[in-house]
Amino acid sequence: MKFIDEARIRVEAGNGGNGSCSFLRLKYMPEGGPDGGDGGKGGSIFFQANNALNTLIDYRYARIHKAPAGHKGRGCNCTGRGGEDLVLKVPVGTLIYDEDTNELLADLAEPDKLVCIAKGGGGGIGNMRFKSSINRSPTRTIPGQPGEQRHLRLELKILADVGLLGMPNAGKSTLIHAVSAARPKIADYPFTTLYPNLGMVRVSANRSFVMADIPGIIEGAAEGAGLGVRFLKHISRTLLLLHVVDIAPPDESDPVQHIQAIIHELEKYSPELLAKERWLVLNKTDLFSAEDAGTRCDDILKRLHWKGRVFRISGLSHVGTSELAQEAMRYLETNPLEST
C-alpha cells in the first residue's frame, strides 16, 4: 500500500431535530394541553488516533463524512432520538487543520487520543416547554440547530525515533534494509524512495526503535524543489537524525557540497531541525580498499570541520551497520524525555 501523507476532506456534523408542536387529545381529556417533545441532538464527528493504521489513503477516496441528524420530537412529551456520533480513525501522528483558516485543530500524537472536530447541533424545543399560566395552548417551537461543517486538511507526520537524511542515492534505503525488516525499493537512479519507509530495528529481544527512510532531499527542497517540503515535516518528530552520505557519488560530485546543501535546507525549513542530534554516516566504503576508504572519509571530515559523531559503513555489505544500530539504541535510551 502506498504511503499517503495528506488528504483533504469535508465533515458535516448532524443537525439537531426540531421541537414538536403537539396537543394531548384523549377521550376524557379533550383539552389535555401541549405535549410536544424536544428534538434530539445531532451526531458529532470525532477523530481518533489508531496504532493499526499507517496511511491516510482511505480519506483520498472518501471525501465527505456526515454524522446522522437528531430525530424530531414527538407527542406525549417524547424527546427525539439523538444522532449517533461518527468516529473517524486516523494513524497516530495525524495533524488536523481547518482548510479555510489553516488553524491547527488537533495533533493526534498519542494512541487512542480522541478529539471532537465538528459538534452536532442542539435539539430543538417542543411546545410543551412554552406552557404558562397565561398561555395554556402554546404553538411555539424552536427548530434544531445546524451541526458544524468544516473543510479539513489531514497531514500525517511519521512517528519515528530515528530519521535518515541524505541526497538521492546516498544509500538510505539500503541502510534501512540492512538493519530492519523493511524492504524498500532500491535502484541506481534518483528518487527511488517516493514515500517514507518505516522499519523496526530490533537490537535485542526487548530493545528496538523505529527508523524512517525520508525521501531524498535536494537543494531547494524548502521551496518545493524535488520532492520538496512535503517530506521535510516528517523529520520533525524524530529524536535522532542520521545524515547518510555517499563517499563516492557516481557523478563525481563533491560529498562535502552534498552535506552542506542538506544542512542549508534544514536551516531554511526549521532551525529547530538543525539543532537536533545529527550523526554523520559515511556510506559505501565497500567500493574501495580499507586504506582508500579511510583517506576519502578523512578528507570529507577535514574539509567539513565536522565535530559530531561519525560512522563509516557499507549498507550493502552490512559493514558497521550493527554498531550504528546499537549506538542509536543507546542514545535513545539515555534521552527518553526528548522523544515525548
Secondary structure, 3 states (H helix, E strand, C coil): CCCCCEEEEEEECCCCCCCCCCECCECCECCCCECCCCCCCCCCEEEEEECCCCCCCHHHHCCEEECCCCCCCECCCECCCCCCCEEEEEECCEEEEECCCCCEEEEECCCCCEEEEECCCCCCECHHHHCCCCCCCCCCCECCCCCCEEEEEEEECCCCCEEEECCCCCCHHHHHHHHCCCCCCCCCCCCCCCCCEEEEEEEECCEEEEEEECCCCCCCHHHCCCCHHHCHHHHHHCCEEEEEEECCCCCCCCHHHHHHHHHHHHHHHCHHHHCCEEEEEEECHHHCCHHHHHHHHHHHHHHHCCCCCEEECECCCCECHHHHHHHHHHHHHHCCHHHC
